Each structure stands twice: as structure tokens, then as C-alpha cells.
């Protein structure tokens, strides 16, 4: 998941007021750092691992008091080597960036409009901290820039969204937690994406749903950065909680038609297709949570001879008071590339992470 639970913005925060506006506003911050050691063949670990990936994270959340307005907002700014950002392909050119920033307007009791960079309503994101989206890559923790309408009716929850681009600025392709899966600042990026999501609550603790997204690609290898190429994906998902146990699953069918000039210049097959599968199970016990994220990817692109690849990430999380301590292990025999393509390659690593919030 690579994301601190936003409930901490309430647990470790203080109120402030802007002039005469009646509102509940909260500021919070956090720090995390990480020890990691790789174990796959060819890994270079002369010091038996590295302590680093430090980051400072700032949160701001607020909403109008009841009867005093219909607005709300949420922001998360990260800085440091552990920000999960890509300086070569983000909007700042540095190891810092805005993970999310949106303003919301309650249209009525059942509908809310969100403007800015927000979570794309598509399936679910992984629970783990450091291994991240694994073979969900590109369709896990998506944070894009645009408009989103959230609604509910009885046991039905739905979203309709338009994302003009996948990050701030003219060329950034960086979504921080789920980056390096949508081209680059010198090749192409995702733009003009429409998303629809419907979830049905089978019970208070179980939801099944489906979401569809489709949009265009902007080619940076042409003189005028023209919009050329397209992408689409369909996900069917399940989310369930049974007491202290949680269980999530999903199937994603993804397709991408790469920009013509980019594909031809690099000798690539324009049409990229694959199917992803993801399963997550976990259980909490007091201050401890135990979990397993697993995902698979089946390549269906013409000329791609890769087999079905897999990734597994078991983990343990302990709540020690002002934050959490994580022990996680990632092992995989494949990956998702910048073109949404499936490739083979062994990787395994141990991650020990600590964070705290204030």
C-alpha cells in the first residue's frame, strides 16, 4: 500500500481555524524509514542490507461544520528518498511531491463531488506497506488529477470520474505509490480517462463490484506532444471483513494501444494485453496484524513469450503507540513494466519499516 492510514490525521493532530470560517481542520505529520536487504540471485549486499528510504509526510484534512457549509478537503505532501516518487518523471523534479490534494463538495446526503488529485475508484489497493502494488501495477493505488462524483443508494455505492491526467503538470507520469507503469516524461503518459465503478453491499461487511476505465495516451516523442493511443481496463472485485479477518480478491483485464510514433520508434508491439489476479487475506489480534498479498499476471501481448508470473508478500504489523513497525518479505518472478507489459525476472527482499505520527 505504501500509505499511512489517514485516520492518524485525526489521532495525532490539532485543530486550527481560518478567520471566521466555521470548520473542523486538522494538521498532522509523520516520518518513516526502512531497512531492506535483497536475496535474489545477483543481489549486491556487501553491508548486509541498507537503512534508508526516509521520508517526512505532512497531512491536512478538514470539513465545514454541520450547517455551516458543504466543503471538505484532504492533502498529503511527501519529501525524502522514501517518498515513493520518481524525480525524473514527477512534477517537482525532486524527491518530493503531492501524493493527493482535493476539495470535496457535498451535493446532498448521498452525493459528493471531489476536485483535484484523488483515489481512482478501481478495485482495491494492497494492505502492505513496502512491497506495494506488486502485479496490480498501474491499477493498484492510483491517484490521478480530475473530477470524481461519489454516490450511494441503499446497498449500492457508485463513482463516476474524469481524470484529465495522471499527475500535476504537463509531462509528469508519477502517481507516487503506483508509479513507473504509465510511460515516462520522455515517452508518453495517461490522459483523458473516464472511470465508472459500482459496488453492491451483500451485507454490512461484504462488497462485490466492477469498475471500468478507458482513456487516451499523450505521446511525448512527437514534436507537438499529440494525444495518440488509448488504454482500457475492467476489474471485478470482492471485499470482505469477518470479525478480525479481512479477505479481498479481484481480476483485472487490461489493454493498452501505445502511441504509434513511440511504438514504431522503439520496435514495440502497439497492442499490450494481459490479465491480472490479486488475493489478499489478513487478520488482526490486539496490536498485531498478519497479512498476505499475492498477485499473478498472464501476458497476452503478441510476441510476448513470458509465462504467467507471480508475486507474494507476507507481512506482520505491530502498533507500538505513535506508529507501526512492519516486517514484510517480497518474492516475485515477474514484473509490470512502464508499458503495462508483463516481464519475467526474479526478485526477493526483506523490508523492516518503522513510522511515527504527530
Short mmCIF file of the C-alpha atoms (twelve columns), coordinates in Angstrom:
data_MODEL
# 
_entry.id   MODEL 
# 
loop_
_atom_site.group_PDB 
_atom_site.id 
_atom_site.type_symbol 
_atom_site.label_atom_id 
_atom_site.label_alt_id 
_atom_site.label_comp_id 
_atom_site.label_asym_id 
_atom_site.label_seq_id 
_atom_site.Cartn_x 
_atom_site.Cartn_y 
_atom_site.Cartn_z 
_atom_site.pdbx_PDB_model_num 
ATOM 1   C CA . UNK A 1   0.000   0.000   0.000   1 
ATOM 2   C CA . UNK A 2   2.876   2.370   0.792   1 
ATOM 3   C CA . UNK A 3   0.490   4.718   2.513   1 
ATOM 4   C CA . UNK A 4   -0.045  5.583   6.147   1 
ATOM 5   C CA . UNK A 5   -3.649  5.217   7.345   1 
ATOM 6   C CA . UNK A 6   -5.286  8.621   7.187   1 
ATOM 7   C CA . UNK A 7   -7.061  8.001   10.462  1 
ATOM 8   C CA . UNK A 8   -3.803  9.111   12.021  1 
ATOM 9   C CA . UNK A 9   -4.532  12.607  10.848  1 
ATOM 10  C CA . UNK A 10  -7.256  12.558  13.471  1 
ATOM 11  C CA . UNK A 11  -5.376  10.665  16.176  1 
ATOM 12  C CA . UNK A 12  -2.253  12.837  16.016  1 
ATOM 13  C CA . UNK A 13  -3.466  16.302  15.046  1 
ATOM 14  C CA . UNK A 14  -4.518  19.665  16.352  1 
ATOM 15  C CA . UNK A 15  -7.361  21.989  15.289  1 
ATOM 16  C CA . UNK A 16  -6.930  25.370  13.667  1 
ATOM 17  C CA . UNK A 17  -9.351  27.982  12.343  1 
ATOM 18  C CA . UNK A 18  -9.120  30.257  9.326   1 
ATOM 19  C CA . UNK A 19  -10.581 33.691  10.238  1 
ATOM 20  C CA . UNK A 20  -14.335 33.373  10.804  1 
ATOM 21  C CA . UNK A 21  -14.881 30.151  8.819   1 
ATOM 22  C CA . UNK A 22  -16.737 27.561  10.921  1 
ATOM 23  C CA . UNK A 23  -14.835 24.353  10.323  1 
ATOM 24  C CA . UNK A 24  -13.022 21.368  11.719  1 
ATOM 25  C CA . UNK A 25  -9.460  21.399  10.424  1 
ATOM 26  C CA . UNK A 26  -6.547  19.134  11.276  1 
ATOM 27  C CA . UNK A 27  -2.831  19.150  10.593  1 
ATOM 28  C CA . UNK A 28  -0.632  16.112  11.128  1 
ATOM 29  C CA . UNK A 29  2.724   14.755  10.123  1 
ATOM 30  C CA . UNK A 30  4.634   11.537  10.017  1 
ATOM 31  C CA . UNK A 31  8.076   10.047  9.457   1 
ATOM 32  C CA . UNK A 32  9.055   6.633   8.167   1 
ATOM 33  C CA . UNK A 33  12.300  4.851   7.405   1 
ATOM 34  C CA . UNK A 34  13.238  1.391   6.292   1 
ATOM 35  C CA . UNK A 35  15.798  -1.407  6.414   1 
ATOM 36  C CA . UNK A 36  15.887  -3.601  3.331   1 
ATOM 37  C CA . UNK A 37  18.013  -6.449  2.089   1 
ATOM 38  C CA . UNK A 38  17.723  -8.239  -1.244  1 
ATOM 39  C CA . UNK A 39  18.200  -12.012 -1.515  1 
ATOM 40  C CA . UNK A 40  17.670  -12.846 -5.194  1 
ATOM 41  C CA . UNK A 41  20.491  -14.171 -7.329  1 
ATOM 42  C CA . UNK A 42  22.895  -11.389 -8.286  1 
ATOM 43  C CA . UNK A 43  21.844  -9.055  -5.466  1 
ATOM 44  C CA . UNK A 44  24.724  -6.851  -4.293  1 
ATOM 45  C CA . UNK A 45  24.522  -6.541  -0.496  1 
ATOM 46  C CA . UNK A 46  28.102  -6.021  0.792   1 
ATOM 47  C CA . UNK A 47  26.808  -4.426  4.023   1 
ATOM 48  C CA . UNK A 48  24.001  -6.961  4.582   1 
ATOM 49  C CA . UNK A 49  21.268  -4.504  3.720   1 
ATOM 50  C CA . UNK A 50  20.641  -0.774  3.871   1 
ATOM 51  C CA . UNK A 51  18.860  1.559   6.272   1 
ATOM 52  C CA . UNK A 52  17.311  4.472   4.406   1 
ATOM 53  C CA . UNK A 53  14.189  5.437   2.434   1 
ATOM 54  C CA . UNK A 54  13.470  8.147   4.993   1 
ATOM 55  C CA . UNK A 55  10.527  10.456  4.405   1 
ATOM 56  C CA . UNK A 56  8.619   13.265  6.085   1 
ATOM 57  C CA . UNK A 57  4.898   13.314  5.342   1 
ATOM 58  C CA . UNK A 58  2.510   16.200  6.027   1 
ATOM 59  C CA . UNK A 59  -1.273  15.863  6.144   1 
ATOM 60  C CA . UNK A 60  -4.053  18.466  6.137   1 
ATOM 61  C CA . UNK A 61  -7.708  17.460  6.415   1 
ATOM 62  C CA . UNK A 62  -10.799 19.487  7.131   1 
ATOM 63  C CA . UNK A 63  -14.504 19.948  6.629   1 
ATOM 64  C CA . UNK A 64  -17.153 22.535  7.285   1 
ATOM 65  C CA . UNK A 65  -19.118 22.235  10.493  1 
ATOM 66  C CA . UNK A 66  -22.607 20.859  10.057  1 
ATOM 67  C CA . UNK A 67  -24.928 23.577  8.793   1 
ATOM 68  C CA . UNK A 68  -22.025 25.942  8.048   1 
ATOM 69  C CA . UNK A 69  -21.037 24.699  4.600   1 
ATOM 70  C CA . UNK A 70  -20.725 21.673  2.342   1 
ATOM 71  C CA . UNK A 71  -16.973 21.585  1.702   1 
ATOM 72  C CA . UNK A 72  -14.111 19.331  2.788   1 
ATOM 73  C CA . UNK A 73  -10.501 18.852  1.751   1 
ATOM 74  C CA . UNK A 74  -7.580  16.465  2.097   1 
ATOM 75  C CA . UNK A 75  -3.883  16.809  1.316   1 
ATOM 76  C CA . UNK A 76  -0.760  14.654  1.640   1 
ATOM 77  C CA . UNK A 77  2.707   16.047  0.843   1 
ATOM 78  C CA . UNK A 78  5.801   13.832  0.972   1 
ATOM 79  C CA . UNK A 79  9.506   14.620  0.886   1 
ATOM 80  C CA . UNK A 80  12.637  12.493  1.126   1 
ATOM 81  C CA . UNK A 81  14.106  9.402   -0.565  1 
ATOM 82  C CA . UNK A 82  11.298  7.251   0.860   1 
ATOM 83  C CA . UNK A 83  8.519   9.327   -0.715  1 
ATOM 84  C CA . UNK A 84  7.922   6.707   -3.429  1 
ATOM 85  C CA . UNK A 85  8.258   9.405   -6.067  1 
ATOM 86  C CA . UNK A 86  10.307  9.399   -9.273  1 
ATOM 87  C CA . UNK A 87  12.231  12.709  -9.714  1 
ATOM 88  C CA . UNK A 88  12.818  12.065  -13.430 1 
ATOM 89  C CA . UNK A 89  9.098   11.731  -14.087 1 
ATOM 90  C CA . UNK A 90  7.280   13.811  -11.451 1 
ATOM 91  C CA . UNK A 91  6.158   17.435  -11.401 1 
ATOM 92  C CA . UNK A 92  8.820   18.719  -8.963  1 
ATOM 93  C CA . UNK A 93  11.993  17.158  -10.364 1 
ATOM 94  C CA . UNK A 94  12.947  16.266  -6.798  1 
ATOM 95  C CA . UNK A 95  12.323  13.595  -4.168  1 
ATOM 96  C CA . UNK A 96  9.166   15.363  -3.081  1 
ATOM 97  C CA . UNK A 97  5.635   15.597  -4.327  1 
ATOM 98  C CA . UNK A 98  1.926   15.930  -3.655  1 
ATOM 99  C CA . UNK A 99  0.508   12.450  -3.237  1 
ATOM 100 C CA . UNK A 100 -3.032  13.797  -3.086  1 
ATOM 101 C CA . UNK A 101 -4.815  17.130  -2.825  1 
ATOM 102 C CA . UNK A 102 -8.539  17.520  -3.313  1 
ATOM 103 C CA . UNK A 103 -11.515 19.659  -2.355  1 
ATOM 104 C CA . UNK A 104 -14.893 17.999  -1.893  1 
ATOM 105 C CA . UNK A 105 -18.440 19.382  -2.028  1 
ATOM 106 C CA . UNK A 106 -21.406 17.518  -0.521  1 
ATOM 107 C CA . UNK A 107 -24.147 17.974  -3.104  1 
ATOM 108 C CA . UNK A 108 -26.637 16.246  -0.800  1 
ATOM 109 C CA . UNK A 109 -26.649 13.455  1.762   1 
ATOM 110 C CA . UNK A 110 -25.882 10.832  -0.896  1 
ATOM 111 C CA . UNK A 111 -23.606 12.577  -3.386  1 
ATOM 112 C CA . UNK A 112 -20.177 14.202  -3.158  1 
ATOM 113 C CA . UNK A 113 -18.077 15.906  -5.839  1 
ATOM 114 C CA . UNK A 114 -14.282 15.728  -5.456  1 
ATOM 115 C CA . UNK A 115 -11.952 18.027  -7.410  1 
ATOM 116 C CA . UNK A 116 -8.171  17.557  -7.557  1 
ATOM 117 C CA . UNK A 117 -5.824  14.588  -7.196  1 
ATOM 118 C CA . UNK A 118 -7.716  11.728  -5.601  1 
ATOM 119 C CA . UNK A 119 -8.012  7.947   -5.447  1 
ATOM 120 C CA . UNK A 120 -9.173  6.366   -8.705  1 
ATOM 121 C CA . UNK A 121 -12.237 4.200   -7.887  1 
ATOM 122 C CA . UNK A 122 -10.944 0.943   -9.351  1 
ATOM 123 C CA . UNK A 123 -10.789 -2.286  -7.365  1 
ATOM 124 C CA . UNK A 124 -8.790  -2.129  -4.118  1 
ATOM 125 C CA . UNK A 125 -5.257  -1.270  -3.056  1 
ATOM 126 C CA . UNK A 126 -2.976  -3.614  -1.144  1 
ATOM 127 C CA . UNK A 127 -2.731  -3.580  2.653   1 
ATOM 128 C CA . UNK A 128 1.034   -3.978  2.843   1 
ATOM 129 C CA . UNK A 129 3.367   -1.004  3.336   1 
ATOM 130 C CA . UNK A 130 6.590   -1.516  1.397   1 
ATOM 131 C CA . UNK A 131 6.062   -4.206  -1.296  1 
ATOM 132 C CA . UNK A 132 3.280   -2.029  -2.745  1 
ATOM 133 C CA . UNK A 133 1.014   -2.931  -5.640  1 
ATOM 134 C CA . UNK A 134 3.129   -5.799  -6.975  1 
ATOM 135 C CA . UNK A 135 1.463   -7.243  -10.110 1 
ATOM 136 C CA . UNK A 136 -1.522  -4.918  -9.818  1 
ATOM 137 C CA . UNK A 137 0.988   -2.355  -11.148 1 
ATOM 138 C CA . UNK A 138 -0.776  0.569   -12.820 1 
ATOM 139 C CA . UNK A 139 -4.151  -0.391  -11.353 1 
ATOM 140 C CA . UNK A 140 -3.447  -0.506  -7.623  1 
ATOM 141 C CA . UNK A 141 -3.071  2.684   -5.611  1 
ATOM 142 C CA . UNK A 142 -3.902  5.073   -8.462  1 
ATOM 143 C CA . UNK A 143 -4.022  8.789   -7.657  1 
ATOM 144 C CA . UNK A 144 -4.980  10.918  -10.685 1 
ATOM 145 C CA . UNK A 145 -5.995  14.548  -11.278 1 
ATOM 146 C CA . UNK A 146 -9.570  15.385  -12.235 1 
ATOM 147 C CA . UNK A 147 -13.190 15.186  -11.039 1 
ATOM 148 C CA . UNK A 148 -14.969 12.398  -9.183  1 
ATOM 149 C CA . UNK A 149 -18.630 12.053  -8.212  1 
ATOM 150 C CA . UNK A 150 -19.360 9.628   -5.372  1 
ATOM 151 C CA . UNK A 151 -22.880 8.375   -4.710  1 
ATOM 152 C CA . UNK A 152 -24.850 5.833   -2.739  1 
ATOM 153 C CA . UNK A 153 -28.370 4.411   -2.779  1 
ATOM 154 C CA . UNK A 154 -29.477 1.720   -0.358  1 
ATOM 155 C CA . UNK A 155 -26.849 -1.056  -0.645  1 
ATOM 156 C CA . UNK A 156 -25.361 0.421   -3.837  1 
ATOM 157 C CA . UNK A 157 -22.201 2.566   -3.939  1 
ATOM 158 C CA . UNK A 158 -21.043 4.119   -7.190  1 
ATOM 159 C CA . UNK A 159 -18.499 6.518   -8.659  1 
ATOM 160 C CA . UNK A 160 -18.228 8.359   -11.950 1 
ATOM 161 C CA . UNK A 161 -14.955 10.158  -12.639 1 
ATOM 162 C CA . UNK A 162 -12.982 12.032  -15.283 1 
ATOM 163 C CA . UNK A 163 -9.226  12.315  -14.825 1 
ATOM 164 C CA . UNK A 164 -7.623  14.794  -17.176 1 
ATOM 165 C CA . UNK A 165 -4.121  13.483  -16.455 1 
ATOM 166 C CA . UNK A 166 -2.353  11.143  -14.052 1 
ATOM 167 C CA . UNK A 167 -0.345  13.813  -12.206 1 
ATOM 168 C CA . UNK A 168 0.252   17.546  -11.905 1 
ATOM 169 C CA . UNK A 169 1.995   19.432  -14.726 1 
ATOM 170 C CA . UNK A 170 2.488   18.925  -18.457 1 
ATOM 171 C CA . UNK A 171 4.644   15.801  -18.545 1 
ATOM 172 C CA . UNK A 172 4.564   14.114  -15.127 1 
ATOM 173 C CA . UNK A 173 3.518   10.458  -15.029 1 
ATOM 174 C CA . UNK A 174 4.197   9.971   -11.318 1 
ATOM 175 C CA . UNK A 175 1.429   8.696   -9.026  1 
ATOM 176 C CA . UNK A 176 3.958   8.005   -6.245  1 
ATOM 177 C CA . UNK A 177 2.752   4.731   -4.739  1 
ATOM 178 C CA . UNK A 178 1.892   3.063   -8.058  1 
ATOM 179 C CA . UNK A 179 4.326   4.752   -10.434 1 
ATOM 180 C CA . UNK A 180 6.562   3.562   -13.299 1 
ATOM 181 C CA . UNK A 181 3.682   1.818   -15.075 1 
ATOM 182 C CA . UNK A 182 2.418   4.598   -17.366 1 
ATOM 183 C CA . UNK A 183 5.259   5.592   -19.665 1 
ATOM 184 C CA . UNK A 184 7.579   8.422   -18.637 1 
ATOM 185 C CA . UNK A 185 8.108   12.155  -19.068 1 
ATOM 186 C CA . UNK A 186 10.002  11.475  -22.310 1 
ATOM 187 C CA . UNK A 187 7.735   8.792   -23.807 1 
ATOM 188 C CA . UNK A 188 4.010   9.085   -23.006 1 
ATOM 189 C CA . UNK A 189 1.503   9.431   -20.184 1 
ATOM 190 C CA . UNK A 190 -2.124  8.626   -19.361 1 
ATOM 191 C CA . UNK A 191 -4.710  11.377  -20.062 1 
ATOM 192 C CA . UNK A 192 -8.463  11.952  -20.537 1 
ATOM 193 C CA . UNK A 193 -9.526  8.880   -18.539 1 
ATOM 194 C CA . UNK A 194 -13.165 8.137   -17.704 1 
ATOM 195 C CA . UNK A 195 -13.901 5.752   -14.815 1 
ATOM 196 C CA . UNK A 196 -17.099 4.117   -13.663 1 
ATOM 197 C CA . UNK A 197 -17.421 1.981   -10.542 1 
ATOM 198 C CA . UNK A 198 -20.354 0.133   -8.955  1 
ATOM 199 C CA . UNK A 199 -20.193 -1.752  -5.655  1 
ATOM 200 C CA . UNK A 200 -23.012 -3.758  -4.106  1 
ATOM 201 C CA . UNK A 201 -23.016 -4.399  -0.361  1 
ATOM 202 C CA . UNK A 202 -24.070 -8.012  0.081   1 
ATOM 203 C CA . UNK A 203 -24.016 -7.329  3.815   1 
ATOM 204 C CA . UNK A 204 -22.507 -4.692  6.063   1 
ATOM 205 C CA . UNK A 205 -19.165 -6.474  5.810   1 
ATOM 206 C CA . UNK A 206 -19.096 -7.724  2.205   1 
ATOM 207 C CA . UNK A 207 -18.984 -5.918  -1.143  1 
ATOM 208 C CA . UNK A 208 -18.794 -7.137  -4.730  1 
ATOM 209 C CA . UNK A 209 -18.262 -4.720  -7.568  1 
ATOM 210 C CA . UNK A 210 -16.968 -3.914  -11.008 1 
ATOM 211 C CA . UNK A 211 -15.205 -0.896  -12.454 1 
ATOM 212 C CA . UNK A 212 -14.238 0.177   -15.950 1 
ATOM 213 C CA . UNK A 213 -11.750 2.806   -17.046 1 
ATOM 214 C CA . UNK A 214 -10.850 3.997   -20.530 1 
ATOM 215 C CA . UNK A 215 -8.833  6.914   -21.807 1 
ATOM 216 C CA . UNK A 216 -6.100  8.233   -24.087 1 
ATOM 217 C CA . UNK A 217 -2.322  8.433   -24.111 1 
ATOM 218 C CA . UNK A 218 -0.222  11.534  -24.795 1 
ATOM 219 C CA . UNK A 219 2.872   10.934  -26.930 1 
ATOM 220 C CA . UNK A 220 5.979   12.917  -25.883 1 
ATOM 221 C CA . UNK A 221 8.070   11.524  -28.752 1 
ATOM 222 C CA . UNK A 222 6.322   13.781  -31.287 1 
ATOM 223 C CA . UNK A 223 7.018   17.440  -31.896 1 
ATOM 224 C CA . UNK A 224 3.636   18.611  -30.614 1 
ATOM 225 C CA . UNK A 225 3.101   16.039  -27.802 1 
ATOM 226 C CA . UNK A 226 -0.062  14.884  -29.528 1 
ATOM 227 C CA . UNK A 227 -2.677  12.683  -27.893 1 
ATOM 228 C CA . UNK A 228 -2.388  9.318   -29.610 1 
ATOM 229 C CA . UNK A 229 -3.063  5.814   -28.371 1 
ATOM 230 C CA . UNK A 230 -5.537  4.609   -25.766 1 
ATOM 231 C CA . UNK A 231 -5.969  2.383   -22.743 1 
ATOM 232 C CA . UNK A 232 -8.773  0.481   -21.050 1 
ATOM 233 C CA . UNK A 233 -9.234  -1.903  -18.130 1 
ATOM 234 C CA . UNK A 234 -12.018 -3.799  -16.411 1 
ATOM 235 C CA . UNK A 235 -11.908 -5.085  -12.836 1 
ATOM 236 C CA . UNK A 236 -14.283 -7.369  -10.947 1 
ATOM 237 C CA . UNK A 237 -13.614 -7.357  -7.211  1 
ATOM 238 C CA . UNK A 238 -14.678 -8.614  -3.798  1 
ATOM 239 C CA . UNK A 239 -14.001 -7.118  -0.354  1 
ATOM 240 C CA . UNK A 240 -14.985 -8.826  2.877   1 
ATOM 241 C CA . UNK A 241 -14.439 -8.449  6.614   1 
ATOM 242 C CA . UNK A 242 -15.310 -11.217 9.056   1 
ATOM 243 C CA . UNK A 243 -14.689 -10.055 12.587  1 
ATOM 244 C CA . UNK A 244 -10.929 -9.540  12.775  1 
ATOM 245 C CA . UNK A 245 -10.259 -11.236 9.425   1 
ATOM 246 C CA . UNK A 246 -10.295 -9.500  6.034   1 
ATOM 247 C CA . UNK A 247 -10.346 -11.040 2.561   1 
ATOM 248 C CA . UNK A 248 -10.080 -9.248  -0.813  1 
ATOM 249 C CA . UNK A 249 -9.881  -10.555 -4.356  1 
ATOM 250 C CA . UNK A 250 -10.009 -9.187  -7.888  1 
ATOM 251 C CA . UNK A 251 -9.473  -9.930  -11.579 1 
ATOM 252 C CA . UNK A 252 -8.261  -7.201  -13.951 1 
ATOM 253 C CA . UNK A 253 -8.329  -7.325  -17.748 1 
ATOM 254 C CA . UNK A 254 -6.041  -4.586  -19.108 1 
ATOM 255 C CA . UNK A 255 -5.333  -3.332  -22.617 1 
ATOM 256 C CA . UNK A 256 -3.165  -0.541  -23.968 1 
ATOM 257 C CA . UNK A 257 -2.607  0.709   -27.533 1 
ATOM 258 C CA . UNK A 258 0.727   2.514   -27.381 1 
ATOM 259 C CA . UNK A 259 1.202   5.802   -29.269 1 
ATOM 260 C CA . UNK A 260 2.115   4.982   -32.862 1 
ATOM 261 C CA . UNK A 261 5.317   7.033   -33.133 1 
ATOM 262 C CA . UNK A 262 6.615   5.796   -29.767 1 
ATOM 263 C CA . UNK A 263 5.889   2.153   -30.595 1 
ATOM 264 C CA . UNK A 264 7.354   2.306   -34.113 1 
ATOM 265 C CA . UNK A 265 10.473  4.172   -32.992 1 
ATOM 266 C CA . UNK A 266 11.213  1.521   -30.362 1 
ATOM 267 C CA . UNK A 267 10.131  -1.562  -32.292 1 
ATOM 268 C CA . UNK A 268 7.287   -2.323  -29.878 1 
ATOM 269 C CA . UNK A 269 4.023   -4.141  -30.407 1 
ATOM 270 C CA . UNK A 270 1.378   -1.406  -30.138 1 
ATOM 271 C CA . UNK A 271 -1.326  -3.510  -28.516 1 
ATOM 272 C CA . UNK A 272 -0.419  -4.622  -24.974 1 
ATOM 273 C CA . UNK A 273 -2.805  -7.004  -23.218 1 
ATOM 274 C CA . UNK A 274 -2.761  -9.005  -20.002 1 
ATOM 275 C CA . UNK A 275 -4.921  -10.337 -17.195 1 
ATOM 276 C CA . UNK A 276 -4.065  -9.770  -13.531 1 
ATOM 277 C CA . UNK A 277 -5.293  -11.635 -10.461 1 
ATOM 278 C CA . UNK A 278 -4.911  -10.476 -6.862  1 
ATOM 279 C CA . UNK A 279 -5.758  -12.002 -3.495  1 
ATOM 280 C CA . UNK A 280 -5.316  -10.567 -0.018  1 
ATOM 281 C CA . UNK A 281 -6.018  -12.095 3.375   1 
ATOM 282 C CA . UNK A 282 -5.229  -10.848 6.871   1 
ATOM 283 C CA . UNK A 283 -6.206  -10.964 10.497  1 
ATOM 284 C CA . UNK A 284 -5.733  -8.634  13.445  1 
ATOM 285 C CA . UNK A 285 -5.124  -9.680  17.042  1 
ATOM 286 C CA . UNK A 286 -4.745  -6.886  19.573  1 
ATOM 287 C CA . UNK A 287 -1.882  -4.649  18.418  1 
ATOM 288 C CA . UNK A 288 -0.768  -7.162  15.768  1 
ATOM 289 C CA . UNK A 289 -1.946  -7.668  12.186  1 
ATOM 290 C CA . UNK A 290 -0.857  -10.579 9.975   1 
ATOM 291 C CA . UNK A 291 -1.430  -10.450 6.227   1 
ATOM 292 C CA . UNK A 292 -0.552  -11.881 2.836   1 
ATOM 293 C CA . UNK A 293 -0.746  -10.136 -0.536  1 
ATOM 294 C CA . UNK A 294 -0.493  -12.304 -3.643  1 
ATOM 295 C CA . UNK A 295 -0.864  -11.428 -7.314  1 
ATOM 296 C CA . UNK A 296 -0.394  -13.000 -10.726 1 
ATOM 297 C CA . UNK A 297 -0.147  -11.645 -14.283 1 
ATOM 298 C CA . UNK A 298 -0.867  -13.535 -17.512 1 
ATOM 299 C CA . UNK A 299 0.640   -11.858 -20.626 1 
ATOM 300 C CA . UNK A 300 -1.458  -11.903 -23.799 1 
ATOM 301 C CA . UNK A 301 0.543   -9.483  -25.958 1 
ATOM 302 C CA . UNK A 302 1.576   -10.711 -29.393 1 
ATOM 303 C CA . UNK A 303 5.237   -11.737 -29.301 1 
ATOM 304 C CA . UNK A 304 5.475   -11.790 -25.505 1 
ATOM 305 C CA . UNK A 305 6.756   -15.255 -24.581 1 
ATOM 306 C CA . UNK A 306 6.698   -14.693 -20.813 1 
ATOM 307 C CA . UNK A 307 4.863   -17.235 -18.699 1 
ATOM 308 C CA . UNK A 308 2.318   -16.403 -16.013 1 
ATOM 309 C CA . UNK A 309 4.290   -14.591 -13.308 1 
ATOM 310 C CA . UNK A 310 3.540   -14.321 -9.596  1 
ATOM 311 C CA . UNK A 311 4.346   -12.210 -6.542  1 
ATOM 312 C CA . UNK A 312 3.848   -12.910 -2.828  1 
ATOM 313 C CA . UNK A 313 4.275   -10.591 0.153   1 
ATOM 314 C CA . UNK A 314 3.596   -11.924 3.660   1 
ATOM 315 C CA . UNK A 315 3.822   -9.368  6.445   1 
ATOM 316 C CA . UNK A 316 3.322   -8.547  10.123  1 
ATOM 317 C CA . UNK A 317 2.397   -5.118  11.525  1 
ATOM 318 C CA . UNK A 318 2.649   -4.074  15.187  1 
ATOM 319 C CA . UNK A 319 1.053   -0.961  16.690  1 
ATOM 320 C CA . UNK A 320 3.555   0.286   19.265  1 
ATOM 321 C CA . UNK A 321 1.776   3.569   20.068  1 
ATOM 322 C CA . UNK A 322 2.677   6.581   17.899  1 
ATOM 323 C CA . UNK A 323 3.008   4.419   14.793  1 
ATOM 324 C CA . UNK A 324 3.674   0.953   13.450  1 
ATOM 325 C CA . UNK A 325 6.524   -1.485  12.939  1 
ATOM 326 C CA . UNK A 326 6.324   -3.660  9.812   1 
ATOM 327 C CA . UNK A 327 8.186   -6.839  8.845   1 
ATOM 328 C CA . UNK A 328 7.494   -7.781  5.231   1 
ATOM 329 C CA . UNK A 329 9.008   -10.114 2.669   1 
ATOM 330 C CA . UNK A 330 8.507   -9.829  -1.091  1 
ATOM 331 C CA . UNK A 331 9.282   -12.550 -3.604  1 
ATOM 332 C CA . UNK A 332 8.318   -12.445 -7.262  1 
ATOM 333 C CA . UNK A 333 9.340   -13.960 -10.583 1 
ATOM 334 C CA . UNK A 334 7.978   -11.205 -12.805 1 
ATOM 335 C CA . UNK A 335 7.017   -7.558  -13.050 1 
ATOM 336 C CA . UNK A 336 4.833   -4.963  -14.789 1 
ATOM 337 C CA . UNK A 337 6.822   -2.558  -16.986 1 
ATOM 338 C CA . UNK A 338 6.276   1.070   -17.978 1 
ATOM 339 C CA . UNK A 339 4.171   -0.010  -20.959 1 
ATOM 340 C CA . UNK A 340 1.884   -2.158  -18.804 1 
ATOM 341 C CA . UNK A 341 3.728   -5.195  -20.169 1 
ATOM 342 C CA . UNK A 342 4.424   -8.385  -18.240 1 
ATOM 343 C CA . UNK A 343 8.050   -9.462  -17.936 1 
ATOM 344 C CA . UNK A 344 9.959   -12.237 -16.220 1 
ATOM 345 C CA . UNK A 345 12.614  -11.615 -13.571 1 
ATOM 346 C CA . UNK A 346 13.347  -12.914 -10.084 1 
ATOM 347 C CA . UNK A 347 13.390  -10.562 -7.114  1 
ATOM 348 C CA . UNK A 348 13.164  -11.105 -3.353  1 
ATOM 349 C CA . UNK A 349 13.772  -8.786  -0.410  1 
ATOM 350 C CA . UNK A 350 13.126  -8.302  3.288   1 
ATOM 351 C CA . UNK A 351 11.729  -4.960  4.497   1 
ATOM 352 C CA . UNK A 352 11.656  -3.754  8.112   1 
ATOM 353 C CA . UNK A 353 9.887   -0.420  8.416   1 
ATOM 354 C CA . UNK A 354 9.092   1.901   11.318  1 
ATOM 355 C CA . UNK A 355 6.936   5.018   11.305  1 
ATOM 356 C CA . UNK A 356 5.530   7.514   13.784  1 
ATOM 357 C CA . UNK A 357 2.993   10.328  13.561  1 
ATOM 358 C CA . UNK A 358 2.457   13.626  15.309  1 
# 
